[in-house]
Amino acid sequence: YSFDPILEELFGKRPDDYWEKLGSELPRKIDIFWTGDRVCSDQYNHDSLKIIADLFQRKPFIWDNYPVNDGRLSSQFLHLAPFQNRPQQMAQWCSGHAVNPMNASHLSKIPLLTLPDSYRLGAEYEAFGALSSALTRICSAELAEKLAKDIDIFQCQGLDKLSVDKQQALLNRYQAIDEPCAKEICQWLRGHFRFDPACLTG
């Protein structure tokens, strides 16, 4: 799943030689999902992926936990920034690449559209140029302009750090636009996507 030490903190130490045994005994035709160095990895590199490929005796299938925001902390944010630090060479290092979207399905399309560009363009990929292109494909010109200006609020500041007045101002700005992405922003501002611990036990 991941090199992230948080997993053993939460679930206990894995058995000795667990990954090696899994790789040697699991039929080769079966892929193994791998989130990377972290459960939510901000980058992937050849050295790290080569280590786990050797342990698994197969290329890992990347389960990329971006732009997902269904956790206690991550639900505070709308992850709209473009994909970065996913080098084109991952196509050779991995057997596949899946992504985990946000609960806000329409807004998820904005960052998701940038990942194919990263693979296609390689060194020529320009992240925020890809974001601008994705915004214009998903949103009207009016909404794309507003989102481009507010993306740092959604991506970095987070819901609980917004004052009541700022939340209301954003609601006023986006509820006037009759588009799916604008409606999801308003849902997020109203706390609709907040993490619910019951989802782990229900």
QUIZIRA-V183467 format. One record per run of one state. SS is the DSSP state (a for helix, b for strand, c for the rest). FROM is the first residue (numbers start at 1). LEN is the number of residues. If there is no record, write none. Layout:
ss & from & len
SS & FROM & LEN
SS & FROM & LEN
//
This chain:
ss & from & len
c & 1 & 1
b & 2 & 1
c & 3 & 3
a & 6 & 6
c & 12 & 6
a & 18 & 8
c & 26 & 7
b & 33 & 2
c & 35 & 1
b & 36 & 1
c & 37 & 7
b & 44 & 1
c & 45 & 1
a & 46 & 11
c & 57 & 4
b & 61 & 4
c & 65 & 9
a & 74 & 3
c & 77 & 9
b & 86 & 1
c & 87 & 3
a & 90 & 4
c & 94 & 2
b & 96 & 4
c & 100 & 5
a & 105 & 20
c & 125 & 2
a & 127 & 12
c & 139 & 2
a & 141 & 17
c & 158 & 1
a & 159 & 3
c & 162 & 2
a & 164 & 12
c & 176 & 4
a & 180 & 10
c & 190 & 7
a & 197 & 4
c & 201 & 2
//
